[in-house]
Amino acid sequence: MGGGLYISFKRNAGSWITAKNMGKSIYTKIYEYCPVVSPYGKYLFFSRFSENSTDIYWVDADFIKDFKPADLKRKELT
């Protein structure tokens, strides 16, 4: 069993970019699901399910900026 978490960003015009697998940032061979970013964008919470357990994890969400396209990053600076 395995599952991956994907991320997408909304452009100012309202369209969404193609979702990208978050890969080794948080991927394991176990099934990850239900990602939620905290209100101020500080943490990413997600669940991980295996045959023996289900648990909720959290990580610093700072790595998410690495997935944001350059054209969206530039707009934040202006």
N, C-alpha and C positions, 0 to 999 in steps of 0.2 A: 504494500500500500504506500502511496506517496501522493503528495499534493504540494503545489507551490503557490506562493502568494505573488500577485501581480499588482502593478501600480500604473496609474494613468494620471495625467494632469489636464485641466481644463484651460483652453485658450481664452483670451479676452473676448473673442467673437462668439464664444459659447460652445465650440466644438471640442471634442476630446482627442488627445493624441492616442496612438495605438498603445495598448497596455504592454508593459514589459515585465517579464518574470524578475522577481527580486533576487533570484539566484542564491549564491552562497552567502549573501548578507544575512539571511536567516534560515536558509533551506537545510533540511535534514532529510533522511530517508523516511521519516515519520510524516504523517499527514498534518499539515498546518492549514488553519482556516480561521475565518472571522477576524480579519485585521481591523483595528480601530486606532486612529491617531487621537491622542489627547487633545482637549480643546485649544491649547496654546501651541500644539505641534511639537511638544518636547519628547513625548514617548509614543512608541508603537506597541500596542497590546495585541496579542493573537493567541489562539488556542492551538494546542498540539495534541493529537490523538494517536494512541498506539493500542495494541491488543491489551496491554496491561494497565494503561492509565490515560487519563485526559487531564490536562492542566492548562493554566493560563500563564503566559510569559509576557514580559515587557522588556523592551530594549530602548536605548537612546535613539530617537528618531533622526538624529543629525545626518545619518548616512542617506536619507531619502533625497537630500539635495543633489546627490551624485546622479540620480536618475532623471532629474529635471533637464529638459532640453535647453541648450544655450540661449535660444531666442526668448524663452520664458524667464530665464535668469536675468538677462539684460533689462527686461521690462520692469523687474522688481527694483532695480537700482535707480530708475528714473522717477 
